[in-house]
C-alpha cells in the first residue's frame, strides 16, 4: 500500500495522527493495539473499549502503555485525548460518540454486539473498520448502505482472506482480466469440530475453544466468503461450494474451467499448496494477453491463477484504517444488495427446547448459499442463531429455518436483518 504509507507520513509530520477507537481487547484487539502503537506512524489508538474494562487496560499494557484513564462517557474520552492520555471504557458509546475519534475498529468477532457497535459508529459519523466477518456476513449490506448515506467508509480488513482476495480482484481487473472465481486456501475442514475437540489446540494457542472450532468447522470460512461475495458481487455455484482437494492452487484453472457461473463465484480449496491465504482466477481469451501470460509462465489460459500465500490481518489492518479515513476506500465492503448468506446447519440432531450456542458451538455449523435462496427457503442465518431456541426437531446436516426456532426479542441485529431484506427487496 505505497500510497497509504506516504499519506500516513504526512499525518505524522503534521502531528495529526489518525485517532482510532478500538472496540474489543481480546486476541485480535491486543495485537492491533500493539501493531499500531509500535509500528505505525501517523496513527494512534486513543481509546479502547472492552466489556471487561481490565482487558482494555491489559491491551494497552501489551502495547507498552501503562498510563491510562478510565472513561464513562464520550466527554471523558475527549478530555483524555486532549490531554494526550489513553482512555479505557466498558461502554462502546463513549468511543462512537466521541468528537475526537475518527474511526472505530471492531475487533470483537461477536455478531450481536458488533451490530450495535457498527450501527452506533455510523450513526455518529465514524468510519468503521471490521475484524468481525461474523457480523459483516450477517448485516453488512445494510450497514454499508447506512455508511454510504452518512458519507463514511465501511470496510472489512486488509490481511484477512476477504480483503486479500478483494485486493487481488482489483489487481486482476487492472491488468485486463475478468475475475471469475475467488476464495480461500483452506488446510482443514471438518464440520463436526466443536469446543471439546478443539480444547487442547485452543489452550496451546491462547485462544478460546469455540473460536478454534468455528475456524475448523467451516463457519468462519463460509462467513469470510460471504463477505467476499457481497463485496465482489459474486455468488456460489451450489450450497456449501465445491471445496476441492487439490495438490496446488495452480491446479485451480483446470478444475474450475467447466464450473464457472455468470457474475463470478466464491469457492475454496482444501489442502492445496501453499495451504494458506487466498486466490483469484482471472479469465481472458484475448490472444495478445494470452501470448504474454504464457511467456511469463502463467499458463495456457483462458483461466489464470493468482494467489497470496499468507494472510496477516492484525498486521495489515492499519492499511485499512488509513484507506478508510484518508481515501474513502474500502478493502472489501458490500456495494449494494447482498449476494450470499451464511446459513445455520444442524451439527447434530436438534430437539425442541435446545438453545443454539452459536459460532463454533455444539449445535450448528454454517454453509454459504446465495442470498435469494436463503431468503426463499426461510433459512436461519448463522449469525442470528446464537440464543435462539429450537421449537421443532431438525436432523443432523439439515438447514435450520426461522420456522424451527424462537428468536430472542429486542435484538438490534434482528431489526437490521429485517431492514436489510426490506431495503434490498428480499
C-alpha positions in Angstrom: 0.0 0.0 0.0 2.6 2.5 -1.1 0.2 5.5 -1.3 -1.0 4.7 2.2 2.4 4.9 3.8 3.1 8.3 2.1 -0.2 9.7 3.3 0.4 8.4 6.9 3.8 10.0 6.9 2.2 13.4 6.1 -0.2 12.9 9.0 2.7 12.1 11.3 4.8 15.1 10.1 1.8 17.3 10.7 1.5 15.8 14.2 -2.1 15.0 13.4 -2.3 11.2 13.6 -5.5 9.3 12.7 -7.3 8.8 16.0 -8.5 5.3 16.4 -11.1 3.9 18.8 -10.7 0.2 19.3 -13.6 -2.0 20.5 -12.5 -5.4 21.6 -9.4 -6.2 23.7 -9.1 -10.0 23.1 -6.5 -11.7 21.0 -7.1 -9.6 17.9 -7.6 -6.4 19.8 -4.3 -6.7 21.7 -2.4 -7.4 18.5 -3.9 -4.5 16.7 -3.2 -2.1 19.6 0.4 -3.3 19.6 0.8 -3.1 15.9 -0.5 0.5 15.6 1.4 1.7 18.7 4.7 0.0 17.9 4.9 0.1 14.2 2.7 2.7 12.5 3.5 6.4 12.2 0.6 8.8 11.6 -2.0 6.7 13.6 -2.8 6.3 17.3 -5.1 4.1 19.3 -6.6 6.8 21.6 -9.2 4.7 23.3 -10.0 1.1 23.9 -13.4 -0.3 24.9 -14.0 -3.8 26.3 -16.9 -5.0 28.3 -14.4 -6.1 30.9 -12.5 -2.9 31.3 -9.4 -4.5 32.8 -8.9 -6.3 29.5 -8.7 -2.9 27.8 -6.1 -1.9 30.3 -4.2 -5.1 29.6 -4.3 -4.4 25.9 -2.7 -1.0 26.3 -0.1 -2.6 28.6 0.6 -5.2 26.0 1.3 -2.3 23.6 3.7 -0.7 26.2 1.2 1.9 27.5 0.7 1.8 31.3 -0.7 5.4 31.9 -4.4 5.1 31.1 -7.6 6.7 32.4 -11.0 5.2 32.8 -13.8 7.0 30.9 -17.5 6.6 31.3 -18.7 9.0 28.6 -17.7 10.5 25.2 -16.8 13.7 27.0 -14.5 11.8 29.3 -12.8 10.2 26.2 -12.4 13.6 24.5 -10.8 15.1 27.6 -8.3 12.2 27.7 -7.5 12.7 24.1 -7.0 16.5 24.6 -4.6 15.7 27.5 -2.7 13.2 25.4 -3.7 10.3 27.6 -5.1 6.9 26.6 -8.7 6.2 27.6 -10.3 2.9 28.5 -14.0 2.2 29.0 -16.6 -0.6 29.1 -19.1 1.4 27.0 -18.6 1.5 23.3 -20.8 4.6 23.0 -18.1 6.6 24.7 -16.0 5.9 21.6 -18.6 6.1 18.9 -20.0 9.4 20.2 -16.6 11.0 20.8 -16.0 14.1 18.8 -12.2 13.4 18.5 -12.2 9.8 17.3 -12.2 9.4 13.5 -12.6 5.7 13.0 -13.9 2.8 15.0 -12.3 -0.6 14.7 -14.5 -3.6 15.7 -12.2 -6.4 16.8 -14.9 -8.3 18.8 -15.9 -11.1 16.4 -19.3 -11.0 18.2 -22.3 -10.7 15.9 -25.0 -9.1 18.2 -22.6 -6.8 20.0 -20.8 -5.9 16.8 -24.1 -4.9 15.1 -24.7 -2.4 18.0 -21.2 -1.0 17.8 -21.3 -0.7 14.0 -24.7 1.0 13.9 -23.7 3.5 16.6 -20.4 4.3 14.9 -22.1 5.0 11.6 -24.9 7.0 13.2 -22.3 9.3 14.7 -20.3 9.8 11.6 -17.4 7.5 12.2 -15.6 5.3 9.6 -16.0 1.7 10.6 -13.2 -0.9 10.0 -14.1 -4.5 10.9 -12.2 -7.5 12.1 -15.6 -9.1 12.5 -16.6 -11.1 9.4 -19.3 -12.7 11.5 -21.3 -9.5 11.8 -20.4 -8.4 8.3 -21.7 -11.6 6.8 -25.0 -11.2 8.6 -25.9 -7.5 8.3 -23.0 -5.9 6.4 -25.1 -4.9 3.4 -27.4 -2.7 5.4 -24.7 -1.2 7.5 -22.6 -0.5 4.4 -25.6 1.3 2.9 -26.1 3.4 6.0 -22.4 4.3 5.9 -22.6 5.5 2.3 -25.6 7.6 3.2 -23.6 9.2 6.1 -20.6 9.8 3.9 -18.3 7.5 5.9 -16.4 4.3 4.9 -17.4 0.8 6.0 -14.8 -1.9 5.4 -13.6 -5.3 6.4 -9.9 -5.6 6.9 -6.9 -5.9 4.7 -4.9 -9.1 5.6 -8.0 -11.2 6.3 -8.8 -13.5 3.4 -11.8 -11.4 2.1 -9.6 -8.3 2.0 -6.6 -10.3 0.5 -8.8 -11.7 -2.2 -10.6 -8.4 -2.9 -7.3 -6.6 -3.4 -6.3 -9.3 -5.9 -9.7 -9.0 -7.7 -8.9 -5.3 -8.2 -5.4 -6.1 -9.4 -6.7 -8.8 -11.8 -9.2 -6.3 -13.3 -6.4 -3.7 -13.6 -4.4 -5.9 -15.9 -7.3 -6.6 -18.2 -8.6 -9.9 -17.0 -12.1 -10.8 -15.7 -12.1 -12.2 -12.1 -14.4 -15.2 -12.2 -13.5 -17.3 -9.1 -12.1 -16.1 -5.8 -11.7 -17.7 -2.4 -9.7 -19.2 0.4 -6.9 -21.8 0.6 -8.0 -24.0 3.5 -5.9 -26.5 5.3 -8.6 -28.2 7.4 -12.3 -28.6 7.0 -14.4 -30.7 9.4 -18.0 -29.5 10.1 -18.3 -31.6 13.2 -15.5 -30.0 15.2 -16.6 -28.4 18.5 -15.2 -26.8 21.6 -14.3 -30.1 23.1 -12.4 -31.4 20.1 -10.5 -28.1 19.8 -9.9 -27.6 23.6 -6.2 -28.7 23.6 -5.3 -26.8 20.4 -7.0 -23.7 21.8 -5.1 -23.8 25.0 -1.8 -24.3 23.2 -2.5 -21.1 21.1 -4.0 -18.9 23.8 -7.4 -19.0 22.1 -11.0 -19.9 23.0 -12.1 -23.4 22.1 -15.3 -22.1 20.4 -13.1 -19.7 18.3 -10.9 -22.6 17.1 -14.0 -24.8 16.5 -15.6 -22.2 14.2 -12.3 -22.0 12.3 -12.3 -25.7 11.8 -16.0 -26.5 11.2 -16.2 -24.2 8.1 -18.3 -21.5 9.8 -15.5 -18.9 9.6 -14.8 -20.0 6.1 -18.4 -19.6 5.0 -18.7 -16.2 6.7 -15.4 -14.9 5.2 -16.5 -16.0 1.7 -19.9 -14.4 2.3 -18.2 -11.1 3.0 -16.0 -11.5 -0.1 -19.0 -12.5 -2.3 -21.0 -9.5 -1.1 -18.1 -7.2 -1.8 -17.4 -8.6 -5.2 -20.9 -9.2 -6.3 -20.2 -12.9 -6.7 -22.5 -15.9 -5.9 -21.9 -19.6 -5.3 -22.4 -22.4 -7.7 -24.1 -24.5 -5.1 -24.8 -24.5 -1.3 -21.6 -25.1 0.6 -19.4 -24.5 -2.6 -17.3 -27.2 -4.2 -14.2 -27.1 -2.0 -12.0 -29.4 -4.0 -8.9 -31.2 -2.6 -6.1 -30.1 -5.0 -2.4 -30.7 -4.9 -1.6 -27.0 -5.6 -3.7 -23.9 -6.1 -2.3 -23.7 -9.6 -4.4 -26.7 -10.4 -7.5 -24.5 -9.9 -7.9 -23.3 -13.5 -8.3 -26.9 -14.8 -10.7 -27.8 -12.0 -13.0 -24.7 -12.3 -13.0 -24.2 -16.0 -16.3 -26.1 -16.6 -17.9 -24.9 -13.4 -18.0 -21.1 -13.9 -21.2 -19.2 -13.3 -22.4 -15.9 -14.6 -21.3 -13.0 -12.5 -18.4 -14.8 -10.8 -18.3 -17.1 -7.7 -16.6 -17.7 -4.5 -15.2 -21.1 -3.5 -12.3 -22.7 -1.6 -9.7 -25.4 -1.8 -8.7 -28.0 0.8 -5.0 -28.9 1.2 -3.9 -27.2 -1.9 -0.4 -25.8 -1.5 0.5 -23.3 -0.2 -2.5 -24.1 2.1 -2.8 -20.6 3.4 -4.1 -17.3 2.0 -6.4 -16.6 -0.9 -6.7 -17.0 -4.6 -8.4 -15.4 -7.6 -8.8 -16.9 -11.1 -8.9 -14.4 -13.9 -10.4 -15.1 -17.4 -9.2 -13.8 -20.7 -9.5 -15.1 -24.3 -7.6 -12.1 -25.7 -4.8 -13.5 -27.9 -2.3 -10.7 -27.1 -2.7 -11.2 -23.4 -2.6 -14.9 -23.7 0.7 -14.8 -25.5 2.2 -12.5 -22.9 0.8 -14.5 -19.9 2.1 -17.8 -21.4 5.6 -16.2 -22.0 5.6 -15.2 -18.3 4.7 -18.7 -17.2 1.1 -18.0 -16.1 -0.3 -21.0 -18.0 -2.2 -21.7 -21.2 -5.4 -19.9 -20.3 -8.1 -18.9 -20.6 -8.1 -19.1 -16.7 -5.1 -17.8 -14.9 -4.3 -18.3 -11.2 -3.3 -15.5 -8.8 -2.7 -16.2 -5.1 -1.3 -14.7 -2.0 0.2 -17.5 0.3 -0.4 -15.7 3.6 -2.9 -13.5 5.5 -1.8 -11.2 8.2 -4.9 -9.3 9.4 -3.7 -7.9 12.7 -0.6 -6.6 11.0 -2.3 -5.2 7.9 -5.4 -3.6 9.4 -3.7 -0.2 9.8 -3.7 -0.1 6.0 -7.5 -0.5 6.0 -7.8 2.3 8.6 -5.7 4.6 6.5 -7.6 3.7 3.3 -11.0 4.5 5.0 -10.0 7.7 6.7 -7.7 9.2 4.1 -9.1 7.9 0.8 -12.7 6.8 1.5 -11.6 3.5 0.1 -12.8 0.1 1.5 -10.7 -3.0 1.3 -13.9 -5.0 0.9 -17.5 -3.9 1.5 -20.9 -4.6 0.1 -21.7 -2.1 -2.7 -25.4 -2.9 -2.8 -27.7 -5.9 -2.3 -26.2 -8.9 -0.6 -25.5 -11.8 -3.0 -24.6 -14.5 -0.4 -25.6 -15.6 3.1 -24.2 -17.9 5.7 -26.9 -20.3 6.9 -27.1 -22.5 10.0 -26.9 -26.2 9.5 -27.6 -28.7 12.3 -24.3 -30.2 13.6 -26.3 -32.9 15.4 -29.9 -33.9 15.7 -31.6 -31.0 17.4 -34.7 -31.2 19.6 -37.3 -28.7 20.7 -36.2 -26.7 23.7 -32.5 -26.8 22.8 -30.7 -23.4 23.0 -28.5 -22.8 20.0 -25.0 -22.0 21.1 -23.8 -20.0 18.1 -20.5 -19.9 16.3 -18.1 -22.8 17.0 -20.5 -24.5 19.3 -22.0 -28.0 19.6 -25.3 -27.2 17.7 -24.6 -25.8 14.3 -22.1 -25.0 11.6 -22.5 -22.6 8.6 -22.7 -23.2 4.9 -22.7 -20.4 2.3 -25.6 -20.1 -0.1 -26.9 -17.5 -2.5 -28.8 -14.8 -0.5 -32.0 -15.1 -2.6 -32.1 -18.9 -2.0 -31.5 -18.4 1.7 -34.4 -16.0 2.0 -36.7 -18.1 -0.2 -36.0 -21.1 1.9 -36.5 -19.1 5.1 -33.1 -20.2 6.3 -31.8 -19.0 9.7 -28.6 -17.0 9.2 -25.7 -18.5 11.3 -25.0 -15.0 12.7 -28.6 -14.8 14.0 -28.6 -18.3 15.5 -27.0 -17.8 18.9 -29.6 -17.6 21.6 -32.4 -19.0 19.5 -34.5 -21.8 21.0 -35.5 -24.8 18.9 -39.3 -25.2 18.6 -39.1 -28.1 16.1 -36.7 -31.0 15.6 -34.1 -30.7 12.9 -32.0 -33.6 11.8 -28.2 -33.5 11.6 -26.8 -31.8 8.5 -30.2 -30.2 7.6 -30.7 -26.4 7.4 -32.3 -24.7 10.4 -35.1 -22.3 9.3 -36.8 -19.4 11.1 -39.8 -21.7 11.5 -37.7 -24.1 13.6 -36.7 -21.6 16.2 -37.9 -18.9 18.6 -35.7 -15.8 18.1 -34.9 -13.7 21.2 -36.8 -10.4 21.5 -35.4 -6.9 21.2 -32.1 -7.5 19.4 -30.9 -4.8 17.1 -29.3 -7.5 15.0 -32.7 -8.8 14.0 -34.0 -5.4 13.3 -31.1 -4.7 11.0 -31.6 -8.0 9.3 -35.2 -7.2 8.6 -34.3 -3.8 7.3 -31.7 -5.3 5.1 -34.2 -7.6 3.5 -36.7 -4.9 3.0 -34.2 -2.3 1.7 -32.9 -4.7 -1.0 -36.2 -6.3 -1.9 -36.0 -9.7 -0.4 
